[in-house]
Amino acid sequence: MHFRQISKHIRHTVIALAATFAGASAAHAGDWCEGGLWVDAMLGSYHINPDPDTHFEQFNPGLGVECWLNSNWALTTGGFRNLLRRPSYYGGVWAPEFLHWGFIRLATMGSIIFGYNYGNWGLGHNHTSGPVAAPIVMVEYKHVGANFIVIPPIPSDNLPFTIGFQEKIKLHLLLEADGESIQDGEEF
């Protein structure tokens, strides 16, 4: 399949992600993501009290990236196949944590997600993108972790509360400090 034949939305998302990564490389991603750069693998979702006549997909494969600007704020983007078997894309901010117990953190996420029918709350001509604010539980140990995201219902698409599951791995970036290369996590 040629690049021109891919749907307009997917093409725009691929171009935006490529530009983001190219820009981050050119601007030294280590400077931007001093709190860490993580790759997320979206695995699945659990649907809380769905309508018994609906058959939501619980396996939702996808990939994402978390760029932690510091220890409290992160930018995130990615894509996955949603519970309605449609492609979905997201971009947003993870806000400061509310609680922290050892390797478990509770925070909130605000983002724009594409791929659902948002009705009157939707953005764009077909209302398939919309804002989402969701609590998130992050479990991290050294360079591995998991995210549990509680997605609020989207009534116009008949979707219940959903818990999304992601596994993640922290990338080891080589950072420059006083002209010397060091591994991420080592002291300057």
LOTI-824456 format. One record per residue: residue number from 1; x negated, y negated, z of N, C-alpha, C in turn. Coordinates in Angstrom, 2 decimals, padded with zeros to 5 digits, m for minus. Example, Ala and Ser with C-alpha at 12.3 -4.5 7.8 and 13.67 -1.06 7.14 Angstrom:
// residues 2
[baza 1 [m013.19 005.69 007.80] [m012.30 004.50 007.80] [m013.20 003.30 007.80]],
[baza 2 [m012.85 002.25 007.08] [m013.67 001.06 007.14] [m012.90 m000.03 007.87]],
// end
This chain:
// residues 188
[baza 1 [m000.84 001.17 000.00] [000.00 000.00 000.00] [m000.89 m001.24 000.00]],
[baza 2 [m000.57 m002.19 m000.85] [m001.34 m003.42 m000.94] [m000.95 m004.38 000.17]],
[baza 3 [m001.89 m005.25 000.55] [m001.66 m006.23 001.61] [m000.44 m007.11 001.30]],
[baza 4 [m000.23 m007.43 000.02] [000.91 m008.28 m000.36] [002.25 m007.59 m000.16]],
[baza 5 [002.28 m006.26 m000.14] [003.52 m005.53 000.01] [003.96 m005.37 001.46]],
[baza 6 [003.09 m005.64 002.40] [003.43 m005.54 003.81] [004.36 m006.70 004.14]],
[baza 7 [005.31 m006.46 005.02] [006.29 m007.50 005.33] [005.60 m008.79 005.78]],
[baza 8 [006.27 m009.87 005.52] [005.74 m011.21 005.79] [005.35 m011.37 007.26]],
[baza 9 [006.17 m010.88 008.19] [005.88 m011.04 009.61] [004.64 m010.27 010.03]],
[baza 10 [004.52 m009.06 009.54] [003.34 m008.26 009.87] [002.09 m008.90 009.29]],
[baza 11 [002.18 m009.37 008.06] [001.04 m010.03 007.41] [000.61 m011.26 008.20]],
[baza 12 [001.56 m012.08 008.65] [001.22 m013.28 009.42] [000.59 m012.92 010.76]],
[baza 13 [001.08 m011.87 011.40] [000.51 m011.44 012.67] [m000.91 m010.94 012.49]],
[baza 14 [m001.15 m010.15 011.45] [m002.50 m009.65 011.18] [m003.45 m010.81 010.91]],
[baza 15 [m003.01 m011.78 010.15] [m003.85 m012.95 009.85] [m004.13 m013.74 011.13]],
[baza 16 [m003.10 m013.94 011.98] [m003.29 m014.67 013.23] [m004.26 m013.95 014.16]],
[baza 17 [m004.11 m012.61 014.29] [m005.02 m011.85 015.13] [m006.45 m011.90 014.60]],
[baza 18 [m006.61 m011.78 013.29] [m007.95 m011.84 012.69] [m008.58 m013.21 012.93]],
[baza 19 [m007.79 m014.27 012.78] [m008.31 m015.63 013.02] [m008.68 m015.82 014.49]],
[baza 20 [m007.87 m015.25 015.39] [m008.16 m015.35 016.82] [m009.48 m014.67 017.15]],
[baza 21 [m009.66 m013.43 016.65] [m010.89 m012.71 016.94] [m012.10 m013.36 016.28]],
[baza 22 [m011.94 m013.86 015.07] [m013.04 m014.55 014.40] [m013.41 m015.81 015.16]],
[baza 23 [m012.39 m016.54 015.61] [m012.64 m017.76 016.37] [m013.29 m017.46 017.71]],
[baza 24 [m012.85 m016.40 018.36] [m013.43 m016.03 019.64] [m014.88 m015.61 019.48]],
[baza 25 [m015.19 m014.90 018.39] [m016.58 m014.50 018.15] [m017.44 m015.72 017.89]],
[baza 26 [m016.92 m016.62 017.08] [m017.68 m017.82 016.75] [m017.87 m018.71 017.97]],
[baza 27 [m016.91 m018.71 018.86] [m016.98 m019.57 020.04] [m017.54 m018.82 021.25]],
[baza 28 [m018.19 m017.68 021.01] [m018.77 m016.86 022.08] [m017.69 m016.40 023.04]],
[baza 29 [m017.10 m015.27 022.75] [m016.00 m014.73 023.56] [m016.35 m014.65 025.03]],
[baza 30 [m017.63 m014.46 025.35] [m018.05 m014.42 026.75] [m017.78 m015.72 027.47]],
[baza 31 [m017.88 m016.85 026.75] [m017.59 m018.14 027.36] [m016.09 m018.27 027.63]],
[baza 32 [m015.27 m017.81 026.71] [m013.82 m017.90 026.87] [m013.32 m016.91 027.89]],
[baza 33 [m013.81 m015.71 027.83] [m013.28 m014.62 028.65] [m014.23 m014.30 029.80]],
[baza 34 [m014.61 m015.33 030.55] [m015.58 m015.10 031.61] [m015.03 m014.20 032.72]],
[baza 35 [m013.71 m014.08 032.83] [m013.10 m013.18 033.81] [m013.00 m011.75 033.32]],
[baza 36 [m013.33 m011.50 032.05] [m013.30 m010.16 031.50] [m012.45 m010.07 030.24]],
[baza 37 [m012.82 m009.15 029.36] [m012.07 m008.87 028.14] [m011.66 m007.41 028.19]],
[baza 38 [m010.35 m007.17 028.12] [m009.78 m005.83 028.23] [m009.06 m005.46 026.95]],
[baza 39 [m009.12 m004.18 026.59] [m008.32 m003.64 025.49] [m007.23 m002.79 026.12]],
[baza 40 [m005.98 m003.07 025.75] [m004.82 m002.36 026.29] [m004.28 m001.37 025.28]],
[baza 41 [m003.88 m000.21 025.76] [m003.18 000.77 024.92] [m001.77 000.92 025.48]],
[baza 42 [m000.80 000.44 024.72] [000.60 000.59 025.12] [000.97 002.06 024.93]],
[baza 43 [001.54 002.67 025.98] [001.84 004.09 025.92] [003.33 004.38 025.86]],
[baza 44 [004.09 003.77 026.73] [005.50 004.11 026.77] [006.30 003.19 027.64]],
[baza 45 [007.56 003.55 027.82] [008.45 002.73 028.62] [009.49 003.61 029.31]],
[baza 46 [009.99 003.11 030.41] [011.05 003.77 031.15] [012.22 002.80 031.21]],
[baza 47 [013.41 003.25 030.89] [014.59 002.39 030.79] [015.49 002.62 031.99]],
[baza 48 [015.80 001.56 032.72] [016.56 001.64 033.95] [018.05 001.53 033.65]],
[baza 49 [018.80 002.57 033.91] [020.25 002.65 033.70] [020.68 002.26 032.28]],
[baza 50 [020.14 002.93 031.27] [020.60 002.60 029.91] [022.01 003.13 029.65]],
[baza 51 [022.64 002.59 028.67] [023.94 003.10 028.22] [023.73 004.55 027.80]],
[baza 52 [024.56 005.48 028.30] [024.35 006.91 027.99] [024.44 007.23 026.50]],
[baza 53 [025.09 006.39 025.71] [025.22 006.65 024.28] [024.02 006.16 023.46]],
[baza 54 [023.07 005.52 024.12] [021.89 005.01 023.41] [020.73 005.98 023.55]],
[baza 55 [019.90 005.99 022.56] [018.73 006.88 022.55] [017.49 006.04 022.29]],
[baza 56 [016.94 005.47 023.36] [015.76 004.63 023.24] [014.50 005.48 023.13]],
[baza 57 [013.57 005.00 022.35] [012.28 005.65 022.20] [011.45 005.34 023.45]],
[baza 58 [010.95 006.39 024.11] [010.15 006.17 025.31] [008.65 006.21 025.03]],
[baza 59 [008.25 006.67 023.87] [006.85 006.63 023.46] [006.70 005.40 022.57]],
[baza 60 [005.94 004.42 023.04] [005.80 003.14 022.35] [004.33 002.81 022.12]],
[baza 61 [003.70 003.45 021.15] [002.26 003.22 020.95] [001.96 001.80 020.46]],
[baza 62 [000.82 001.29 020.91] [000.40 m000.03 020.48] [m000.94 m000.41 021.08]],
[baza 63 [m001.48 m001.52 020.64] [m002.76 m002.05 021.13] [m002.61 m003.51 021.48]],
[baza 64 [m003.39 m003.94 022.48] [m003.39 m005.33 022.88] [m004.74 m005.73 023.43]],
[baza 65 [m004.88 m007.02 023.70] [m006.12 m007.57 024.24] [m005.75 m008.54 025.36]],
[baza 66 [m006.51 m008.48 026.46] [m006.39 m009.44 027.55] [m007.71 m010.21 027.64]],
[baza 67 [m007.67 m011.50 027.53] [m008.84 m012.35 027.71] [m008.66 m013.13 029.00]],
[baza 68 [m009.37 m012.71 030.04] [m009.25 m013.37 031.34] [m010.14 m014.61 031.36]],
[baza 69 [m009.51 m015.78 031.39] [m010.25 m017.05 031.38] [m011.03 m017.24 032.67]],
[baza 70 [m010.50 m016.71 033.76] [m011.16 m016.69 035.07] [m010.52 m015.53 035.84]],
[baza 71 [m010.62 m015.52 037.14] [m010.06 m014.37 037.88] [m008.55 m014.43 038.04]],
[baza 72 [m007.91 m015.54 037.65] [m006.46 m015.68 037.85] [m005.63 m015.84 036.58]],
[baza 73 [m006.19 m016.36 035.50] [m005.43 m016.66 034.29] [m005.95 m015.85 033.12]],
[baza 74 [m005.02 m015.34 032.31] [m005.40 m014.56 031.13] [m004.51 m014.91 029.95]],
[baza 75 [m005.08 m014.80 028.76] [m004.32 m014.87 027.52] [m004.20 m013.45 027.00]],
[baza 76 [m003.06 m013.11 026.43] [m002.86 m011.75 025.96] [m002.12 m011.74 024.62]],
[baza 77 [m002.44 m010.78 023.79] [m001.77 m010.61 022.50] [m001.83 m009.15 022.10]],
[baza 78 [m000.90 m008.72 021.28] [m000.91 m007.34 020.83] [000.34 m006.97 020.07]],
[baza 79 [000.45 m005.68 019.77] [001.59 m005.18 019.04] [001.88 m003.74 019.43]],
[baza 80 [003.12 m003.31 019.24] [003.52 m001.96 019.58] [004.82 m001.61 018.86]],
[baza 81 [005.16 m000.33 018.85] [006.46 000.11 018.35] [007.41 000.11 019.54]],
[baza 82 [008.48 m000.69 019.44] [009.36 m000.85 020.59] [010.36 000.28 020.76]],
[baza 83 [011.17 000.20 021.80] [012.12 001.26 022.13] [013.20 001.43 021.08]],
[baza 84 [013.37 000.45 020.18] [014.34 000.55 019.10] [013.69 001.05 017.81]],
[baza 85 [012.43 001.49 017.93] [011.64 002.01 016.80] [011.32 000.94 015.77]],
[baza 86 [011.19 m000.30 016.25] [010.81 m001.44 015.40] [009.43 m001.93 015.82]],
[baza 87 [008.69 m002.56 014.90] [007.43 m003.16 015.32] [007.68 m004.41 016.16]],
[baza 88 [006.92 m004.56 017.22] [007.00 m005.74 018.07] [005.61 m006.30 018.27]],
[baza 89 [005.54 m007.62 018.40] [004.28 m008.33 018.63] [004.50 m009.32 019.75]],
[baza 90 [003.45 m009.58 020.52] [003.58 m010.51 021.64] [002.33 m011.35 021.78]],
[baza 91 [002.50 m012.48 022.41] [001.40 m013.36 022.76] [001.84 m014.15 023.97]],
[baza 92 [000.95 m014.26 024.96] [001.38 m014.97 026.16] [000.27 m015.22 027.15]],
[baza 93 [000.71 m015.57 028.35] [m000.19 m015.94 029.45] [000.17 m015.11 030.66]],
[baza 94 [m000.85 m014.61 031.36] [m000.65 m013.96 032.64] [m001.05 m014.96 033.70]],
[baza 95 [m000.12 m015.26 034.59] [m000.29 m016.31 035.58] [m000.96 m015.76 036.85]],
[baza 96 [m001.28 m016.66 037.75] [m001.97 m016.23 038.98] [m001.22 m015.15 039.73]],
[baza 97 [m001.99 m014.33 040.39] [m001.39 m013.24 041.14] [m000.68 m013.77 042.38]],
[baza 98 [000.38 m013.10 042.76] [001.10 m013.44 043.97] [000.55 m012.69 045.17]],
[baza 99 [000.24 m011.42 044.94] [m000.27 m010.56 046.00] [m001.44 m009.74 045.47]],
[baza 100 [m002.32 m009.35 046.37] [m003.50 m008.58 045.98] [m003.82 m007.61 047.11]],
[baza 101 [m003.77 m006.30 046.82] [m004.13 m005.27 047.79] [m005.23 m004.41 047.19]],
[baza 102 [m006.45 m004.69 047.52] [m007.57 m003.91 046.98] [m007.59 m003.95 045.47]],
[baza 103 [m007.31 m002.84 044.83] [m007.36 m002.79 043.36] [m005.97 m002.95 042.72]],
[baza 104 [m004.96 m003.35 043.50] [m003.61 m003.58 042.98] [m003.27 m005.06 043.07]],
[baza 105 [m002.79 m005.62 041.96] [m002.40 m007.03 041.93] [m000.98 m007.16 041.39]],
[baza 106 [m000.23 m008.11 041.94] [001.10 m008.44 041.46] [001.05 m009.86 040.90]],
[baza 107 [001.45 m010.01 039.64] [001.40 m011.32 038.98] [002.65 m011.47 038.11]],
[baza 108 [002.65 m012.49 037.26] [003.75 m012.69 036.33] [003.20 m012.98 034.94]],
[baza 109 [004.01 m012.66 033.95] [003.61 m012.84 032.56] [004.68 m013.66 031.86]],
[baza 110 [004.27 m014.62 031.08] [005.18 m015.38 030.24] [004.71 m015.23 028.80]],
[baza 111 [005.62 m014.85 027.89] [005.19 m014.62 026.52] [006.33 m014.82 025.55]],
[baza 112 [005.97 m014.76 024.30] [006.93 m014.71 023.19] [006.78 m013.31 022.61]],
[baza 113 [007.91 m012.60 022.47] [007.88 m011.25 021.91] [008.74 m011.23 020.65]],
[baza 114 [008.22 m010.64 019.60] [008.92 m010.51 018.32] [009.41 m009.07 018.18]],
[baza 115 [010.58 m008.89 017.57] [011.04 m007.55 017.26] [012.35 m007.14 017.91]],
[baza 116 [013.00 m008.04 018.63] [014.28 m007.74 019.26] [015.29 m008.79 018.82]],
[baza 117 [016.58 m008.48 018.95] [017.64 m009.45 018.66] [017.91 m010.23 019.93]],
[baza 118 [017.49 m011.49 019.97] [017.67 m012.32 021.16] [018.96 m013.14 021.13]],
[baza 119 [019.74 m013.04 020.07] [020.99 m013.80 019.99] [020.74 m015.29 020.09]],
[baza 120 [021.51 m015.99 020.92] [021.39 m017.44 021.06] [020.06 m017.88 021.67]],
[baza 121 [019.40 m016.98 022.39] [018.11 m017.31 023.01] [016.94 m017.14 022.04]],
[baza 122 [017.22 m016.55 020.89] [016.16 m016.23 019.94] [015.61 m017.45 019.22]],
[baza 123 [014.41 m017.28 018.73] [013.73 m018.32 017.96] [013.66 m017.88 016.51]],
[baza 124 [013.57 m018.82 015.61] [013.46 m018.50 014.19] [014.82 m018.33 013.55]],
[baza 125 [014.81 m018.15 012.23] [016.07 m018.08 011.50] [016.89 m016.82 011.79]],
[baza 126 [016.25 m015.74 012.18] [017.00 m014.50 012.45] [017.01 m014.12 013.93]],
[baza 127 [016.53 m015.00 014.81] [016.57 m014.82 016.27] [015.90 m013.53 016.75]],
[baza 128 [014.85 m013.07 016.07] [014.17 m011.83 016.48] [012.91 m012.07 017.28]],
[baza 129 [012.69 m013.29 017.72] [011.60 m013.57 018.64] [012.16 m014.41 019.77]],
[baza 130 [011.61 m014.19 020.97] [012.15 m014.93 022.10] [011.22 m014.93 023.29]],
[baza 131 [011.50 m015.82 024.22] [010.67 m015.93 025.43] [010.99 m014.83 026.43]],
[baza 132 [009.97 m014.40 027.14] [010.13 m013.40 028.20] [009.25 m013.79 029.37]],
[baza 133 [009.82 m013.76 030.56] [009.05 m013.91 031.80] [009.24 m012.61 032.58]],
[baza 134 [008.13 m012.00 032.96] [008.24 m010.67 033.58] [007.18 m010.50 034.67]],
[baza 135 [007.56 m009.84 035.78] [006.55 m009.48 036.77] [005.69 m008.34 036.24]],
[baza 136 [004.46 m008.31 036.69] [003.53 m007.27 036.25] [002.72 m006.77 037.44]],
[baza 137 [002.57 m005.47 037.52] [001.70 m004.85 038.52] [000.48 m004.34 037.77]],
[baza 138 [m000.69 m004.83 038.19] [m001.96 m004.43 037.56] [m002.75 m003.57 038.54]],
[baza 139 [m003.20 m002.44 038.07] [m004.04 m001.55 038.86] [m005.38 m001.47 038.14]],
[baza 140 [m006.45 m001.91 038.80] [m007.77 m001.93 038.16] [m008.80 m001.33 039.10]],
[baza 141 [m009.65 m000.49 038.54] [m010.78 000.05 039.27] [m011.99 000.01 038.34]],
[baza 142 [m012.92 m000.85 038.68] [m014.12 m001.08 037.88] [m013.74 m001.45 036.45]],
[baza 143 [m013.92 m000.56 035.48] [m013.69 m000.90 034.08] [m012.50 m000.17 033.45]],
[baza 144 [m011.61 000.37 034.29] [m010.39 001.00 033.78] [m009.21 000.48 034.58]],
[baza 145 [m008.02 000.59 034.01] [m006.85 000.12 034.73] [m005.56 000.48 034.03]],
[baza 146 [m004.47 000.02 034.62] [m003.14 000.24 034.07] [m002.28 m000.98 034.39]],
[baza 147 [m001.34 m001.28 033.51] [m000.38 m002.35 033.72] [001.02 m001.75 033.71]],
[baza 148 [001.85 m002.22 034.62] [003.26 m001.85 034.68] [004.04 m003.16 034.57]],
[baza 149 [004.74 m003.35 033.46] [005.42 m004.62 033.18] [006.92 m004.39 033.26]],
[baza 150 [007.61 m005.16 034.09] [009.06 m005.04 034.24] [009.72 m006.06 033.30]],
[baza 151 [010.25 m005.56 032.20] [010.85 m006.41 031.17] [012.33 m006.59 031.50]],
[baza 152 [012.80 m007.85 031.57] [014.23 m008.06 031.86] [015.10 m007.59 030.70]],
[baza 153 [016.39 m007.35 030.96] [017.28 m006.89 029.89] [017.44 m007.95 028.79]],
[baza 154 [017.73 m007.47 027.59] [018.05 m008.35 026.47] [019.47 m007.97 026.05]],
[baza 155 [020.48 m008.65 026.61] [021.87 m008.25 026.40] [022.31 m008.26 024.94]],
[baza 156 [021.82 m009.20 024.15] [022.27 m009.28 022.76] [021.80 m008.09 021.93]],
[baza 157 [020.78 m007.35 022.40] [020.34 m006.14 021.72] [020.72 m004.90 022.53]],
[baza 158 [021.54 m005.10 023.59] [022.04 m004.03 024.44] [020.91 m003.25 025.13]],
[baza 159 [019.88 m003.99 025.56] [018.72 m003.35 026.18] [018.74 m003.51 027.70]],
[baza 160 [018.47 m002.44 028.44] [018.45 m002.50 029.90] [017.10 m003.00 030.41]],
[baza 161 [016.99 m003.14 031.74] [015.67 m003.37 032.34] [014.75 m002.26 031.87]],
[baza 162 [013.51 m002.61 031.58] [012.55 m001.65 031.06] [011.22 m001.83 031.76]],
[baza 163 [010.56 m000.75 032.08] [009.20 m000.81 032.62] [008.27 m000.31 031.53]],
[baza 164 [007.35 m001.18 031.10] [006.36 m000.82 030.09] [005.07 m000.35 030.76]],
[baza 165 [004.43 000.66 030.18] [003.20 001.23 030.73] [002.05 001.02 029.75]],
[baza 166 [000.96 000.46 030.25] [m000.25 000.27 029.46] [m001.44 000.83 030.23]],
[baza 167 [m002.37 001.45 029.52] [m003.68 001.76 030.07] [m004.64 000.76 029.48]],
[baza 168 [m005.73 000.46 030.20] [m006.66 m000.54 029.68] [m008.10 m000.21 030.06]],
[baza 169 [m009.00 m000.72 029.22] [m010.43 m000.54 029.42] [m011.10 m001.89 029.28]],
[baza 170 [m011.99 m002.21 030.21] [m012.72 m003.47 030.17] [m013.93 m003.31 029.26]],
[baza 171 [m014.07 m004.26 028.33] [m015.21 m004.22 027.42] [m016.44 m004.79 028.10]],
[baza 172 [m017.57 m004.22 027.79] [m018.84 m004.72 028.30] [m019.41 m005.69 027.28]],
[baza 173 [m019.24 m006.98 027.54] [m019.77 m007.98 026.62] [m021.17 m008.38 027.04]],
[baza 174 [m022.00 m008.60 026.08] [m023.31 m009.16 026.37] [m023.14 m010.67 026.45]],
[baza 175 [m023.49 m011.23 027.58] [m023.35 m012.66 027.80] [m024.72 m013.30 027.84]],
[baza 176 [m024.79 m014.55 027.49] [m026.03 m015.30 027.54] [m026.05 m016.12 028.83]],
[baza 177 [m027.11 m016.00 029.60] [m027.28 m016.81 030.81] [m028.75 m017.18 030.91]],
[baza 178 [m029.03 m018.44 030.79] [m030.41 m018.94 030.83] [m031.29 m018.23 029.81]],
[baza 179 [m030.75 m017.96 028.62] [m031.53 m017.36 027.56] [m031.72 m015.87 027.67]],
[baza 180 [m031.17 m015.22 028.69] [m031.33 m013.77 028.86] [m030.00 m013.09 028.64]],
[baza 181 [m030.02 m011.92 028.02] [m028.80 m011.13 027.85] [m028.60 m010.27 029.07]],
[baza 182 [m027.36 m010.24 029.56] [m027.05 m009.40 030.72] [m025.76 m008.66 030.45]],
[baza 183 [m025.51 m007.59 031.14] [m024.28 m006.84 031.02] [m023.19 m007.54 031.84]],
[baza 184 [m021.95 m007.51 031.34] [m020.80 m008.04 032.06] [m020.72 m007.33 033.41]],
[baza 185 [m020.50 m008.08 034.45] [m020.39 m007.51 035.79] [m021.66 m007.67 036.59]],
[baza 186 [m022.81 m007.88 035.95] [m024.03 m008.12 036.69] [m024.07 m009.58 037.13]],
[baza 187 [m024.80 m009.84 038.18] [m024.89 m011.21 038.66] [m025.84 m012.02 037.81]],
[baza 188 [m025.53 m013.30 037.71] [m026.36 m014.20 036.90] [m027.61 m014.53 037.65]],
// end
